[in-house]
Every structure is written in C-alpha cells, then in structure tokens.
Amino acid sequence: MSPETLLDRLRPVEDRYREVEKLLSDPEVIADSARFRQLMREYGRMQPAAGAFRALKAALDEEASAREWAATGDPEVRAWVKSEWDRIVAATAEAVDGARWALLPKDEADDRSAVLEVRAGTGGDEAALFAGDLFRMYARYIESQGWKLEVLSASEGTVGGYKEVIARVEGDGVYGALKFESGVHRVQRVPETESQGRIHTSAATVAVLPVAEEVDVVLNLADVRRDTYRSSGAGGQHVNKTESAVRLTHLPTGVVVECQEGRSQHANYDRALEVLRSRLFDLARTAQRDAEAATRKTLVSTGDRSAKIRTYHFAQGRVTDHRIGWTSHALGAVLAGDLGPLISALQTAEQAELLANG
C-alpha cells in the first residue's frame, strides 16, 4: 500500500478526530456527562491513528519539499538536500510503518472493563494454592495500573488459595491488556507438603471476558432462573442471617453465574446479571472468532481457553509464555505483578501477525 493510499485511508479518522476535539470543548457536551464520557473514549481510541496521519503527512510534505529544493539547481541547496536525504527517507519509512500499524483491525472490546475468572485445575490443593498466586499477581498488576478490582465470588481451597475466584476489573483498556491471559497456566514447583523434595506440576485456568452492556446482549429475563442462598464466604454473622448470595441460570445455554461477595441481594443480583451478559457476549464473540479462524488464525488471542499458554518453573526461577516464546528469569517479579513487559510483548506479537496477514 503506497504512502498516499495510507494517508487517504487515515484522513477520515483525522477529520473525525478534529470534530470530536471541537465537541469536547462545547459547553452543552460538557454538561451532558454521559455523552462527554462517550466522546472522550472515542477521542482516546482515535488518537494513535490521528497521530499516525499527522506524522505521515509531515514526512511526505518534507520529502516533497526536499525534491523541489533539489530541482532548483542551486549548488548549496542541492548539497543540503543531499546531506539530509537519508534522514528524510528514514523518517518517511518510519511514518509509513506507523500508518500501517494504525490501520490494523482493532478489537472494539479492548477499551472495556473485564471479568477475571481464575480456577484451580489439575493438582488438588497445590492447584488451588497456585490459583491464589495467580489471582494475587493480577491484583498487584491491576493496582499498579490504577484500575479497580472487585471480587464477585470466591471459593477458597482447603489449605489456602482458591478453587475459583471471579472478579470485576474496572478501568480504561482493561480487556485489551488482560485478554491474553485466558488459557491454562502451569506451575512446576515443590509443594510445601512434599517431604521428598519432588517437583509437582499443577495447573489453573484463567478466563478474561469483556464486560457487556445491555445493548450488546438481548437477554430475556424470562430465560433466567434466579436462586438465592446464604453466602459461604467471609462476612461474620451477616453470612448466617441473610440469603444475600445470588445464582443465575440462563436456561437456553445452561450458563450459571453466582455472586456472593456483596452485602445485599440486590447488589449481588446486579453484578451476577452483568457477569451473565458478559459470558453470553463472550460466547457470541468466540463463535465469530471460530468462524473467522477458518481463513485466519491469530497467534495469541484465539480464545481457546483449553490451550496451555504459560509455565511458571520455580526451581529455575523462570516463566515462559509458549505462544510467543517469551521467557523471563524474573519469576518473582512477574508473580509480584510486573506483567508490563510480557503484556507488551503479547500485544506486539498479535499486531505483527495481523500486519503480516493483512
């Protein structure tokens, strides 16, 4: 695709970006908080593409001007152009690459909040402990990003950790960052209860779902069975006095959602309904991805949660992501929530594959 074609394809984004920029300074828009937030999200989404348009236009303009100056016949001007030409060509090439990246297909759900689900897999008590380690890892990363974490449901293991924990993560760009975590995570380490010092292998599964809004899913409440029960989690006497926990069953699909961490049945119902919508939304998105996979399969976000994606090897202090061959020997830092380098590598790998397949 020529630089001029790239510029033409980015021009509508630049035009809309300028339009939204003006709207955001309109007093009527500012007074309408819902519309203002919507426009701010749109503005943020368009910013990289608008920046790529401006960089490419500036580079092409500079190159055109240099060609004009070189054609004047003035020896000094021609000498200056010759001395600057390599830099000008390199700047244009860099701007072209930026424009190509900006035109890659985007997942409209990337900007959303997310539902994070961590479940113990094979390995018994050790798997539950590992699920707890993973959840704490995510909690620390989430805190470092300034996002909000709210536990919706948790079932603790008999010796610690979690059999299952479900949480809502609220913030801008949450799903886009955490979506690569979906899949099977494997740990190789010596359990505390192992007297012979033998390394055991356990696993936990992670699912990350984009939070769905009412407009995303047509949900007939007549298809949803609602049950209430007493919470089994922490909460003191409150747990024993009220049936505040809520279980929702979507009868057509059999999807079951439970929420018990809220103090009121109403709050738990609202959160459970949101998770139910998110799971149904994710089912629809997965079906669409499966259909698209017949012609193109992306490396890191296939949506296949049965695939082993990462291994945490304690004896070697190593963590390896098998999808992109990423390895770090800073296992302690990763488990402490330092996920930035890994998430960036996964995002870059997906973008590179999309660019190659585009």
Secondary structure in CASP SS format (residue, H / E / C, confidence):
PFRMAT SS
TARGET T0000
AUTHOR 0000-0000-0000
METHOD secondary structure of the structure
MODEL  1
M C 1.00
S C 1.00
P H 1.00
E H 1.00
T H 1.00
L H 1.00
L H 1.00
D H 1.00
R H 1.00
L H 1.00
R H 1.00
P H 1.00
V H 1.00
E H 1.00
D H 1.00
R H 1.00
Y H 1.00
R H 1.00
E H 1.00
V H 1.00
E H 1.00
K H 1.00
L H 1.00
L C 1.00
S C 1.00
D C 1.00
P H 1.00
E H 1.00
V H 1.00
I H 1.00
A H 1.00
D C 1.00
S H 1.00
A H 1.00
R H 1.00
F H 1.00
R H 1.00
Q H 1.00
L H 1.00
M H 1.00
R H 1.00
E H 1.00
Y H 1.00
G H 1.00
R H 1.00
M H 1.00
Q H 1.00
P H 1.00
A H 1.00
A H 1.00
G H 1.00
A H 1.00
F H 1.00
R H 1.00
A H 1.00
L H 1.00
K H 1.00
A H 1.00
A H 1.00
L H 1.00
D H 1.00
E H 1.00
E H 1.00
A H 1.00
S H 1.00
A H 1.00
R H 1.00
E H 1.00
W H 1.00
A H 1.00
A C 1.00
T C 1.00
G C 1.00
D C 1.00
P H 1.00
E H 1.00
V H 1.00
R H 1.00
A H 1.00
W H 1.00
V H 1.00
K H 1.00
S H 1.00
E H 1.00
W H 1.00
D H 1.00
R H 1.00
I H 1.00
V H 1.00
A H 1.00
A H 1.00
T H 1.00
A H 1.00
E H 1.00
A H 1.00
V H 1.00
D H 1.00
G H 1.00
A H 1.00
R H 1.00
W H 1.00
A H 1.00
L C 1.00
L C 1.00
P C 1.00
K C 1.00
D C 1.00
E C 1.00
A C 1.00
D C 1.00
D C 1.00
R C 1.00
S C 1.00
A E 1.00
V E 1.00
L E 1.00
E E 1.00
V E 1.00
R E 1.00
A E 1.00
G C 1.00
T C 1.00
G C 1.00
G H 1.00
D H 1.00
E H 1.00
A H 1.00
A H 1.00
L H 1.00
F H 1.00
A H 1.00
G H 1.00
D H 1.00
L H 1.00
F H 1.00
R H 1.00
M H 1.00
Y H 1.00
A H 1.00
R H 1.00
Y H 1.00
I H 1.00
E H 1.00
S H 1.00
Q C 1.00
G C 1.00
W C 1.00
K E 1.00
L E 1.00
E E 1.00
V E 1.00
L E 1.00
S E 1.00
A E 1.00
S E 1.00
E E 1.00
G C 1.00
T C 1.00
V C 1.00
G C 1.00
G C 1.00
Y E 1.00
K E 1.00
E E 1.00
V E 1.00
I E 1.00
A E 1.00
R E 1.00
V E 1.00
E E 1.00
G C 1.00
D C 1.00
G C 1.00
V H 1.00
Y H 1.00
G H 1.00
A H 1.00
L H 1.00
K H 1.00
F H 1.00
E H 1.00
S C 1.00
G E 1.00
V E 1.00
H E 1.00
R E 1.00
V E 1.00
Q E 1.00
R E 1.00
V C 1.00
P C 1.00
E C 1.00
T C 1.00
E C 1.00
S C 1.00
Q C 1.00
G C 1.00
R C 1.00
I C 1.00
H E 1.00
T E 1.00
S E 1.00
A E 1.00
A E 1.00
T E 1.00
V E 1.00
A E 1.00
V E 1.00
L E 1.00
P E 1.00
V C 1.00
A C 1.00
E C 1.00
E H 1.00
V H 1.00
D H 1.00
V C 1.00
V C 1.00
L C 1.00
N C 1.00
L H 1.00
A H 1.00
D H 1.00
V E 1.00
R E 1.00
R E 1.00
D E 1.00
T E 1.00
Y E 1.00
R C 1.00
S C 1.00
S C 1.00
G C 1.00
A C 1.00
G C 1.00
G C 1.00
Q H 1.00
H H 1.00
V H 1.00
N H 1.00
K H 1.00
T C 1.00
E C 1.00
S C 1.00
A E 1.00
V E 1.00
R E 1.00
L E 1.00
T E 1.00
H E 1.00
L C 1.00
P C 1.00
T C 1.00
G C 1.00
V E 1.00
V E 1.00
V E 1.00
E E 1.00
C E 1.00
Q C 1.00
E C 1.00
G C 1.00
R C 1.00
S C 1.00
Q H 1.00
H H 1.00
A H 1.00
N H 1.00
Y H 1.00
D H 1.00
R H 1.00
A H 1.00
L H 1.00
E H 1.00
V H 1.00
L H 1.00
R H 1.00
S H 1.00
R H 1.00
L H 1.00
F H 1.00
D H 1.00
L H 1.00
A H 1.00
R H 1.00
T H 1.00
A H 1.00
Q H 1.00
R H 1.00
D H 1.00
A H 1.00
E H 1.00
A C 1.00
A C 1.00
T C 1.00
R C 1.00
K C 1.00
T C 1.00
L C 1.00
V C 1.00
S C 1.00
T C 1.00
G C 1.00
D C 1.00
R C 1.00
S C 1.00
A C 1.00
K E 1.00
I E 1.00
R E 1.00
T E 1.00
Y E 1.00
H E 1.00
F C 1.00
A C 1.00
Q C 1.00
G C 1.00
R E 1.00
V E 1.00
T E 1.00
D E 1.00
H C 1.00
R C 1.00
I C 1.00
G C 1.00
W E 1.00
T E 1.00
S E 1.00
H C 1.00
A C 1.00
L H 1.00
G H 1.00
A H 1.00
V H 1.00
L H 1.00
A C 1.00
G C 1.00
D C 1.00
L C 1.00
G H 1.00
P H 1.00
L H 1.00
I H 1.00
S H 1.00
A H 1.00
L H 1.00
Q H 1.00
T H 1.00
A H 1.00
E H 1.00
Q H 1.00
A H 1.00
E H 1.00
L H 1.00
L H 1.00
A H 1.00
N H 1.00
G C 1.00
END
